[in-house]
Amino acid sequence: MSENLWQGKRYWLIGASEGLGRALAHKMSAAGCDLVVSARSTERLETLVSELPGRSVALAVDVTDRHSVERAAAEIGQIDGLVYLAGVYWPMKSGEWDNEKADLMGEVNFLGASRAVGSVIRPMLERGSGHIVLTGSLSGFRGLPGAIGYCASKAGLMSLAESMQADLRKTSIRVQLVNPGFIKTRLTDKNEFHMPFIMSAEDAAAEMFEHMNSSQFKKSFPTLFSWVFRLSQFLPDWAYYRIFGAR
């Protein structure tokens, strides 16, 4: 998709109030998109709308509540595309299991995406056009230490996107998946370990928007760092856990 084709397209961005979502909203608005930006914080959304160069509206939504998502989708009406960027994260080891936080990672990172897609896909299919973009993570390729909840929820979302692509690849509904590495946000600020190849939200948004302008299904970035995770899928268990398991 060339950049001029974004002009007048209407997209719903969920998880747009900060970080990657906020940066992507700026990219898409500058390209001519009409945006509906959603998150839980109305105040942050209104600030974002005031900054965007193109037409945009703010609509608060709680992705942990199916009825909230369905009501928002009904209120928004026809859209050309959905971009799901909502995510929560807490570092968590198996011996420090916190059910409340683990549940919330599953609710927001995976089930929220399922609820959002399920609320918009039927009208897209009936109309014969649509674009759905889901945000996975390099951490979703294989389980990592200290990442209970997050790895599993992102792996679920990535599998969801792959199943959708398998079903819809010969239809007019375009499905895309992006798997970023570390992005400098308040979420990664929780990490106490070194984060290789960490990117700014603006740089990650540029990578994501470039992918959205392509016809490819999946993009994992930064490219060099992504190969560590992609190749790890081919390691036998004994080798993988010797390298990536707890010391």
N, C-alpha and C positions, 0 to 999 in steps of 0.2 A: 504494500500500500504506500503510494507516494504521499509526501507530506501535504500537498494541496488537496488531497482527497479527504483530509480531516475536516475541512471547512464545513461547518453546519452539522456535523455528526453529533449525536447526543449520546454521551456516555455517563454511566453511573460508576463512580469510584467509591468503594467502601474501604475505610481505613485511611482517609485522606487528610486527617487533621495534623499529622506531623510526619517527620522522617521521610521515607521513600514515597509514601502516598502523597504527601504535600509537594515534594519536588516533582513528582510525575504530573500532578495536577497543573503545575506551572508550565511544564513542557507541552502538555496537551492543549491547554488553554491558549498558549502562544501560537500553536499550530492551527487554531481556528475551531477547536471543539467547543460545543456547549456542554457544560458539566453539571451533574448533580453530585455533590460531594457529601459523603456520609461518614459518621463516626458517632461515638457516644457524646462527645463534648460539643454542645451547640456553640459555646463561646469561641472555641478554637476554629470551628468551621466558619463562623461569621467573619472572623479575622482573615481566614484564607480567602473567602469570597471577595472581601474588600481589596485583596492584593492581586487577584487574577485579572489578566488583561481582557479576557473574553467573557461571554455570558455564562453565569454560573448561579446555582442556588444551593443552599445548605439544607440538609435534611438529616436530623439526628436519627440514629437507628441503633438498636441493641442486637447484635448478631447472635447473642446467646438465647434470644427469645424468637422463636419461629414466627409468632404472630406479629411481632414488631417488624421483622423482615418482610413478611407478606403484605402488611399494611403499607409499608414504604414503597414496595414495588407497585402496588395498586395505585398509590398516590402519584408516583412518577409517571406511570403509563409507558408509552412506547419509547424504547431506547434502541440505539444502534449497537451498543456494546456495554459490557460489564467488566470492570477490573476489580478483583478482590485482593486487597493488600492488608486487611486487618490481621493483626497478630499480637500475641502476648508471649512473654518468655521469662522464666526464672531458671537459673542453673539449679539442678537438683540431682543428687546422687541417690542410688537405690536405698542406701541406709539412712537417708534424710527425707524420705518420701512424705510429701504433703498433699493429701487428697484434694484439698480445696484448690491449690495452685495447679495440680496435674489436671483436674477436671476442667479448669478454666482454659488451660492451653488446648485441650481437646475441643472444648466448646467453640472457642474463637478461631483457632487456626484451621481446624478441619470441619466441624459441623456447621460453623458459620458460613463457610464457603459453600457447603452443600445446600444450606437453606437459601442462600442468595441465588445460586444457579437454578435451584428448583423453582424459584419464584419468577424467573424471567425466561426460562428456556422454551416453555410451551408456546408463548406468543411469538418468539423468534422463529420457531419451527413452522407455525401457522403462517407467518408472514413470508417465510422463505429467505430470511437473512438475519445475521447476527454475528457477534464477535465476543468471545468470553476469554478473559485472561486471568489465570490463577498464579499466585506467588508461592512457590515452594521454597526450598533452601538446599544448599549443598549438604546440610546436616541430615537431609531426608534420604540420602542414598543408602546409608547403613548406620546402625546404632552406634552411638558414641558414649564414652563415659561422662557422667555428670550431666546428662541431658535427658533424664526421664521426663516424659511428657512432651517435650519440644520435638525431639527427633521423631517420635511416633506420630505426632499430629501432622508434622510436615510430610512424612512418608505417606500418610493416609491421603493428604491433599494431592500429592504428586500422583499417587495411584488413581485417584479420582479423575484427574486431568487425563491420564493415559487411557482410562476406560472410556471417557467421553470422546477422545480422539479416535479410538477404535470404532465407536458407534457412529460418529458424525463426520469422519474424514471425507466421505463422498457426498456430503450434503453441502448446503450453502452456509452452514454455521461453522465459523472459524474458531477453533480452540487453540489456545497457546498457553504454555507453561514457562515461567522464568524461575530459575533457581540461583538466587544470589548467594554470595559468601557473606563475610562480615561487613556490615554497614554501620557507620558511626551514628548511633542513635541512643536514646535513653535506655533502650533494652540492652544493647551491647555494653553500655556503661556498667552493667551489673557484673560483667566478667572480670575476674581477677587474673586471667592468664593472657599470654601474648596472643594477639589475633593477627595472623599473617594476611597480607594483602587487603587490609581493611580499607573500605572505600567511603567517600562522602556520599550522603544521600543524593546529591546532585549528579555525581558521576554514575551512581547506580541507576538513577532515573534515566540518564542518557542511554545507558546500555539497554534498559528495559524498553524505552521508546523506540530505539533502533530495531529491536526484535519485533515490536508491534507493527513496524513498517515492512516487515518481511513476510514471506509465506511459510516460514519454518514453524514447526510445532514447538520445539523446546530449545531453550538457551540456558546454559549454566555458565556463570561468570563469578570472578575473573577467570579467564580461560585456563591459565597455567595452574592455578590453585584448584580449579574444578576437576582437573585430571587426577588429582590425588584421591578424590572421593569417588569418581567414576571408575577408576581402575581398582579401587578397593573392593568393588563388587565381585571381582574375579579372583580375589585372594581366598585360599582355603581358610576355614575358621581358625585353625591353629596359628597360621601366619598373621591373620588379621588381628586377633586378640593379643598376640604378642606385641604387635606394633601399637595398637590403639587402645588396648585394655588398660585397666588400672595398674599402676606400678606397685 
